[in-house]
């Protein structure tokens, strides 16, 4: 059974920092591209940051220079370091895993963790 378990969310003042973690099980973690998405109330889910199995990264323009995604394959965990947080960063943050093979594409989601940035 595949599980992606996020942690590290919470309430923080604007300008503060949080570090999200996503621990994966049931998958060969190193083969998966990993991502963090967020969904604010009344808005669609959007990509925040992603890191491929080869550790190539990309970020939403709104978080570039403030957020850093990283992965520890030995711990099957992906992280999102969030600095200089803004109220508009508030939302539910979801971990995502994707593995594409010649036989198909498999995608998994975690349950999410709430991040609230107070002004």
TIDO-478542 format. One record per residue (C-alpha): residue number from 1; z, x, y. Coordinates in Angstrom, 3 decimals. Layout:
residues N
{n = NUM; z = Z; x = X; y = Y};
...
This chain:
residues 119
{n = 1; z = 0.000; x = 0.000; y = 0.000};
{n = 2; z = -1.039; x = 1.357; y = 3.373};
{n = 3; z = 1.574; x = 1.392; y = 6.103};
{n = 4; z = 1.403; x = 2.588; y = 9.689};
{n = 5; z = 4.824; x = 2.455; y = 11.308};
{n = 6; z = 5.113; x = 2.987; y = 15.040};
{n = 7; z = 8.269; x = 4.004; y = 16.840};
{n = 8; z = 9.378; x = 5.356; y = 20.187};
{n = 9; z = 8.614; x = 2.447; y = 22.451};
{n = 10; z = 11.066; x = 1.073; y = 24.951};
{n = 11; z = 11.853; x = 0.480; y = 28.595};
{n = 12; z = 11.342; x = 3.308; y = 31.059};
{n = 13; z = 11.191; x = 3.647; y = 34.831};
{n = 14; z = 7.901; x = 4.440; y = 36.526};
{n = 15; z = 7.326; x = 8.176; y = 36.479};
{n = 16; z = 9.211; x = 8.581; y = 33.242};
{n = 17; z = 8.065; x = 9.641; y = 29.798};
{n = 18; z = 7.985; x = 8.294; y = 26.273};
{n = 19; z = 6.779; x = 9.719; y = 23.000};
{n = 20; z = 5.339; x = 7.338; y = 20.450};
{n = 21; z = 5.122; x = 8.219; y = 16.778};
{n = 22; z = 3.129; x = 6.625; y = 13.996};
{n = 23; z = 4.041; x = 7.536; y = 10.443};
{n = 24; z = 1.387; x = 6.776; y = 7.865};
{n = 25; z = 1.711; x = 6.240; y = 4.145};
{n = 26; z = -0.656; x = 5.113; y = 1.429};
{n = 27; z = -3.619; x = 7.008; y = 2.908};
{n = 28; z = -4.868; x = 10.576; y = 2.817};
{n = 29; z = -3.804; x = 11.100; y = 6.381};
{n = 30; z = -5.815; x = 14.257; y = 7.064};
{n = 31; z = -9.068; x = 12.455; y = 6.262};
{n = 32; z = -8.466; x = 9.708; y = 8.812};
{n = 33; z = -9.347; x = 9.476; y = 12.457};
{n = 34; z = -6.279; x = 8.187; y = 14.293};
{n = 35; z = -5.943; x = 6.249; y = 17.488};
{n = 36; z = -3.538; x = 4.514; y = 19.823};
{n = 37; z = -4.486; x = 1.193; y = 21.345};
{n = 38; z = -2.579; x = -1.027; y = 23.715};
{n = 39; z = -2.642; x = -4.660; y = 24.633};
{n = 40; z = -1.167; x = -5.995; y = 27.835};
{n = 41; z = -0.306; x = -9.676; y = 28.238};
{n = 42; z = -3.463; x = -11.694; y = 28.790};
{n = 43; z = -5.739; x = -8.734; y = 28.211};
{n = 44; z = -7.816; x = -7.435; y = 25.360};
{n = 45; z = -6.692; x = -4.581; y = 23.193};
{n = 46; z = -8.031; x = -1.284; y = 24.513};
{n = 47; z = -8.290; x = 2.242; y = 23.244};
{n = 48; z = -5.780; x = 4.576; y = 24.864};
{n = 49; z = -6.368; x = 7.793; y = 22.939};
{n = 50; z = -7.906; x = 8.970; y = 19.692};
{n = 51; z = -7.916; x = 12.103; y = 17.591};
{n = 52; z = -10.365; x = 12.745; y = 14.807};
{n = 53; z = -9.675; x = 14.366; y = 11.473};
{n = 54; z = -11.047; x = 17.545; y = 13.040};
{n = 55; z = -8.644; x = 17.165; y = 15.984};
{n = 56; z = -11.240; x = 16.249; y = 18.555};
{n = 57; z = -9.627; x = 14.002; y = 21.153};
{n = 58; z = -10.691; x = 11.417; y = 23.684};
{n = 59; z = -8.772; x = 9.361; y = 26.210};
{n = 60; z = -9.160; x = 6.283; y = 28.327};
{n = 61; z = -9.900; x = 7.282; y = 31.909};
{n = 62; z = -6.718; x = 5.564; y = 33.048};
{n = 63; z = -4.490; x = 7.914; y = 31.024};
{n = 64; z = -6.337; x = 11.217; y = 31.268};
{n = 65; z = -4.046; x = 13.972; y = 32.440};
{n = 66; z = -0.930; x = 11.916; y = 31.681};
{n = 67; z = -1.084; x = 11.156; y = 27.953};
{n = 68; z = -1.560; x = 13.551; y = 25.056};
{n = 69; z = -2.383; x = 12.594; y = 21.491};
{n = 70; z = -1.594; x = 14.943; y = 18.637};
{n = 71; z = -1.245; x = 14.849; y = 14.878};
{n = 72; z = 0.832; x = 16.568; y = 12.223};
{n = 73; z = -1.003; x = 16.276; y = 8.939};
{n = 74; z = 1.926; x = 17.731; y = 7.003};
{n = 75; z = 4.063; x = 14.811; y = 8.200};
{n = 76; z = 1.257; x = 12.220; y = 8.126};
{n = 77; z = 2.184; x = 11.378; y = 11.699};
{n = 78; z = 0.284; x = 10.914; y = 14.925};
{n = 79; z = 1.993; x = 11.135; y = 18.303};
{n = 80; z = 1.316; x = 9.929; y = 21.799};
{n = 81; z = 3.142; x = 11.766; y = 24.540};
{n = 82; z = 3.127; x = 9.618; y = 27.655};
{n = 83; z = 4.109; x = 11.182; y = 30.961};
{n = 84; z = 4.076; x = 9.907; y = 34.527};
{n = 85; z = 4.174; x = 6.374; y = 33.251};
{n = 86; z = 3.019; x = 3.559; y = 35.495};
{n = 87; z = 3.797; x = -0.164; y = 35.389};
{n = 88; z = 0.182; x = -0.775; y = 34.336};
{n = 89; z = 0.879; x = 1.203; y = 31.151};
{n = 90; z = 3.065; x = -1.670; y = 29.995};
{n = 91; z = 1.904; x = -3.257; y = 26.774};
{n = 92; z = 2.129; x = -3.357; y = 23.032};
{n = 93; z = 0.951; x = -0.065; y = 21.565};
{n = 94; z = -0.722; x = -0.050; y = 18.176};
{n = 95; z = -1.535; x = 2.787; y = 15.820};
{n = 96; z = -4.945; x = 2.765; y = 14.137};
{n = 97; z = -6.382; x = 4.702; y = 11.219};
{n = 98; z = -10.052; x = 4.849; y = 10.293};
{n = 99; z = -11.755; x = 6.578; y = 7.429};
{n = 100; z = -15.501; x = 6.477; y = 7.077};
{n = 101; z = -17.092; x = 7.565; y = 3.810};
{n = 102; z = -20.573; x = 7.166; y = 2.325};
{n = 103; z = -19.125; x = 4.129; y = 0.530};
{n = 104; z = -17.819; x = 2.308; y = 3.538};
{n = 105; z = -15.326; x = 2.187; y = 6.358};
{n = 106; z = -11.631; x = 1.462; y = 6.042};
{n = 107; z = -9.470; x = 0.610; y = 9.007};
{n = 108; z = -5.750; x = 0.001; y = 9.227};
{n = 109; z = -3.366; x = -1.115; y = 11.955};
{n = 110; z = 0.326; x = -0.785; y = 12.514};
{n = 111; z = 2.587; x = -3.581; y = 13.733};
{n = 112; z = 2.918; x = -2.078; y = 17.177};
{n = 113; z = 5.672; x = -1.032; y = 19.506};
{n = 114; z = 6.457; x = -2.380; y = 22.964};
{n = 115; z = 6.297; x = -0.132; y = 26.000};
{n = 116; z = 7.609; x = -1.500; y = 29.263};
{n = 117; z = 7.386; x = 0.498; y = 32.475};
{n = 118; z = 9.542; x = -0.817; y = 35.287};
{n = 119; z = 8.535; x = -0.250; y = 38.901};
